[in-house]
């Protein structure tokens, strides 16, 4: 985003992550989370996931179409041509 990498803390602060775990605690935390998940009712999880996917599928298709239309428009813009030309001049 904005042509730079986020730190884990920045991503967390922007709600792109649910938690940040120090390297030294990573494997332990992964094991804990997997154990928690393994205790959840499998069929209920699958049904919930299916319901979410179905309800969002049409919206996602609409958003995807809009994004493609925007990209096609950007590819034919003068700005795109300039950026590509600048990129190749640096090579």
DAJO-V180379 format. One record per residue. N is the residue number from 0. RES is the residue in three letters. PHI is phi in whole degrees, 0 to 359 (NA if undefined). Layout:
N/RES/PHI
N/RES/PHI
This chain:
0/UNK/NA
1/UNK/57
2/UNK/60
3/UNK/210
4/UNK/273
5/UNK/270
6/UNK/285
7/UNK/300
8/UNK/295
9/UNK/297
10/UNK/296
11/UNK/297
12/UNK/296
13/UNK/262
14/UNK/61
15/UNK/268
16/UNK/229
17/UNK/267
18/UNK/197
19/UNK/240
20/UNK/239
21/UNK/301
22/UNK/310
23/UNK/296
24/UNK/255
25/UNK/300
26/UNK/299
27/UNK/297
28/UNK/294
29/UNK/301
30/UNK/298
31/UNK/297
32/UNK/295
33/UNK/298
34/UNK/296
35/UNK/300
36/UNK/295
37/UNK/296
38/UNK/273
39/UNK/283
40/UNK/290
41/UNK/301
42/UNK/297
43/UNK/296
44/UNK/298
45/UNK/296
46/UNK/293
47/UNK/297
48/UNK/297
49/UNK/298
50/UNK/298
51/UNK/297
52/UNK/297
53/UNK/295
54/UNK/289
55/UNK/262
56/UNK/302
57/UNK/296
58/UNK/297
59/UNK/297
60/UNK/295
61/UNK/295
62/UNK/296
63/UNK/299
64/UNK/300
65/UNK/297
66/UNK/297
67/UNK/297
68/UNK/300
69/UNK/296
70/UNK/300
71/UNK/300
72/UNK/295
73/UNK/293
74/UNK/296
75/UNK/259
76/UNK/274
77/UNK/296
78/UNK/299
79/UNK/300
80/UNK/301
81/UNK/297
82/UNK/296
83/UNK/296
84/UNK/298
85/UNK/298
86/UNK/299
87/UNK/289
88/UNK/294
89/UNK/287
90/UNK/286
